[in-house]
């Protein structure tokens, strides 16, 4: 076993011990304050006034950056394992509601920008890179999936044919309604609104309102919050 592998195993053991001892301490027993203090030993970065509720799972914390004022609630799972170059960054003021699952695979960067809200039960998954802009609102049970299975060969199991990963960009000030699905390779332009239950499989221009399966732009947002019909 080489020196790098030994160090990696030591860091993982340290991480497991810290999370096991502190991860379930309830709020009323000063759990968030203790976590904010001690978790600094294993995270790539952890800022001030970070609130991490009990029952949050982190894996490969050395690749996770949490900035000032981030709130992470019970049942969240943030998994950066898979490669030493993985990176998950939560910028200042990000709020991650209950039971959100954020996961890399390898060579993945997931970046959630300042003051964005991620609602309960959302799934954000690599291995493609994912960038979510500032002050976005991602409603409950939405899915952002930066990967797609290859299935061209009918004589081979789909699970054995590999995946493609182009990445996803959701620009600043977007609102995704309840149960929206965003597929790999998609950019949602700044200030766009995606209606509940939509499946986004094509790029959405800035300041658009899109609904349906697949999502289709039906209106444009214009000055003073007026709406402009889109002619097909």
C-alpha positions in Angstrom: 0.0 0.0 0.0 1.5 3.4 -1.0 1.6 6.5 1.1 -1.3 8.2 -0.8 -3.6 5.2 -0.2 -2.7 5.1 3.5 -3.4 8.8 3.9 -6.7 8.4 2.0 -7.8 5.6 4.3 -6.8 7.6 7.4 -8.9 10.6 6.2 -11.9 8.3 5.5 -11.5 6.8 9.0 -11.3 10.2 10.6 -14.4 11.3 8.6 -16.4 8.3 9.7 -15.5 8.8 13.4 -16.4 12.5 13.4 -19.7 12.0 11.6 -20.6 9.0 13.8 -19.9 10.9 17.0 -21.5 14.3 16.0 -23.9 13.6 13.2 -26.9 12.6 15.3 -26.5 15.2 18.1 -29.9 17.0 18.2 -30.3 20.7 17.8 -31.4 21.2 21.4 -28.0 19.7 22.5 -26.0 22.3 20.6 -25.5 19.9 17.7 -25.2 22.5 14.9 -22.6 24.5 16.8 -20.5 21.4 17.5 -20.7 20.3 13.9 -19.8 23.7 12.6 -16.7 23.7 14.8 -15.4 20.1 14.5 -16.4 19.4 10.8 -13.7 21.8 9.8 -11.2 19.0 10.4 -12.5 16.9 7.4 -14.2 19.3 4.9 -12.3 21.1 2.1 -13.9 24.3 3.5 -16.6 25.1 6.0 -17.6 28.7 6.6 -19.1 30.6 9.6 -22.8 30.4 10.7 -23.3 27.1 8.9 -26.3 25.2 10.2 -26.2 21.4 9.7 -29.1 19.6 11.3 -28.7 16.1 12.8 -29.2 13.1 10.4 -27.2 14.6 7.5 -24.8 12.2 5.6 -21.6 13.4 4.0 -19.2 11.1 2.0 -15.7 12.2 1.0 -16.0 15.6 2.8 -12.5 16.5 1.7 -14.1 17.4 -1.7 -17.0 19.4 -0.2 -17.0 23.2 0.3 -19.6 24.8 2.4 -19.6 28.6 2.6 -21.0 31.0 5.2 -24.6 30.8 6.2 -25.5 27.6 4.5 -28.4 25.6 6.0 -28.6 21.8 5.5 -31.6 20.0 7.0 -32.3 16.5 8.2 -32.1 13.5 5.8 -29.8 15.2 3.3 -27.1 13.1 1.6 -24.1 14.8 0.0 -21.8 12.2 -1.7 -18.5 13.4 -3.3 -16.9 10.0 -3.6 -15.6 8.5 -6.8 -12.6 10.6 -7.6 -10.1 12.9 -5.9 -11.0 15.6 -8.4 -14.7 15.6 -7.4 -15.9 18.9 -6.0 -19.2 19.9 -4.5 -19.5 23.6 -3.6 -22.4 25.3 -1.7 -22.0 29.0 -1.9 -23.1 31.6 0.8 -26.7 31.3 2.0 -27.6 28.1 0.1 -30.5 26.2 1.8 -30.8 22.4 1.3 -34.1 21.1 2.6 -34.9 17.7 3.9 -34.1 14.4 2.1 -32.1 16.0 -0.8 -29.6 13.7 -2.5 -26.6 15.3 -4.1 -24.1 12.9 -5.7 -21.0 12.8 -7.9 -19.4 9.8 -9.6 -16.0 10.7 -11.0 -14.4 14.0 -12.1 -17.6 15.8 -11.2 -18.2 19.4 -10.1 -21.5 20.3 -8.7 -21.7 24.0 -7.9 -24.8 25.7 -6.3 -24.5 29.4 -6.2 -25.4 32.0 -3.6 -28.8 32.1 -1.9 -30.3 29.2 -3.9 -33.0 27.1 -2.3 -33.2 23.4 -2.9 -36.6 21.9 -1.9 -37.3 18.6 -0.1 -36.6 15.4 -1.9 -34.7 16.9 -4.8 -32.1 14.7 -6.5 -29.0 16.2 -8.1 -26.7 13.6 -9.8 -23.5 13.6 -11.8 -21.2 12.4 -13.3 -21.6 15.3 -15.7 -20.9 18.8 -14.2 -23.8 20.7 -12.8 -24.0 24.4 -12.2 -27.0 26.0 -10.5 -26.9 29.8 -10.4 -27.7 32.5 -7.8 -31.1 32.8 -6.1 -32.7 29.9 -7.9 -35.7 28.1 -6.5 -35.8 24.3 -7.1 -39.1 23.0 -5.8 -39.7 19.6 -4.1 -39.0 16.3 -5.8 -37.4 17.7 -8.8 -34.5 15.8 -10.5 -31.4 17.2 -12.2 -29.6 14.3 -13.9 -26.3 15.0 -15.7 -26.0 11.6 -17.2 -27.8 9.3 -19.7 -27.5 5.6 -20.4 -26.3 4.3 -23.8 -28.7 1.7 -25.1 -28.0 1.4 -28.8 -27.1 -2.4 -28.7 -30.2 -4.5 -28.0 -28.2 -7.6 -27.5 -26.3 -6.2 -24.6 -27.6 -5.2 -21.1 -28.2 -1.5 -20.9 -26.3 -1.4 -17.6 -23.1 -2.6 -19.5 -23.2 0.0 -22.3 -22.0 2.9 -20.3 -23.3 6.5 -19.9 -22.9 9.8 -21.5 -22.5 13.0 -19.4 -22.6 16.5 -21.0 -23.5 18.5 -17.9 -26.3 20.9 -16.9 -26.4 24.6 -16.4 -29.3 26.4 -14.6 -28.6 30.1 -14.8 -29.4 32.7 -12.1 -32.9 33.5 -10.9 -34.6 30.4 -12.3 -37.7 28.8 -10.7 -38.3 25.0 -11.2 -41.7 23.9 -10.0 -42.6 20.8 -8.2 -41.4 17.6 -9.8 -39.5 19.1 -12.7 -36.9 16.8 -14.4 -33.9 18.3 -16.1 -32.0 15.9 -18.5 -28.3 15.9 -19.4 -26.9 18.5 -21.7 -29.4 21.2 -20.9 -29.0 24.9 -20.2 -31.9 26.8 -18.6 -31.5 30.5 -19.3 -31.5 33.2 -16.7 -34.8 34.2 -15.1 -36.7 31.2 -16.6 -39.7 29.5 -15.0 -40.4 25.8 -15.5 -43.9 24.6 -14.7 -44.6 21.7 -12.3 -44.0 18.2 -13.7 -42.2 19.4 -16.8 -39.4 17.3 -18.4 -36.7 19.6 -19.8 -34.9 17.9 -22.7 -34.0 21.0 -24.8 -32.3 24.3 -23.9 -34.6 27.0 -22.5 -33.8 30.6 -23.5 -33.5 33.3 -20.8 -36.7 34.7 -19.3 -38.9 32.0 -20.6 -41.9 30.2 -19.2 -41.9 26.5 -20.2 -44.4 23.7 -19.3 -45.2 20.2 -20.3 -43.6 16.9 -21.3 -41.4 17.6 -23.1 -41.1 21.2 -21.8 -42.1 23.8 -24.3 -41.7 27.6 -24.1 -45.2 29.1 -24.0 -44.4 32.7 -22.9 -41.6 35.1 -22.4 -41.1 37.3 -19.3 -40.7 40.9 -20.3 -40.3 44.3 -18.5 -42.4 45.0 -15.4 -43.3 41.3 -15.0 -45.6 41.4 -18.0 -45.9 38.2 -20.1 -45.4 38.0 -23.8 -47.0 35.1 -25.8 -44.7 33.0 -27.8 -45.9 32.3 -31.4 -45.0 28.9 -32.8 
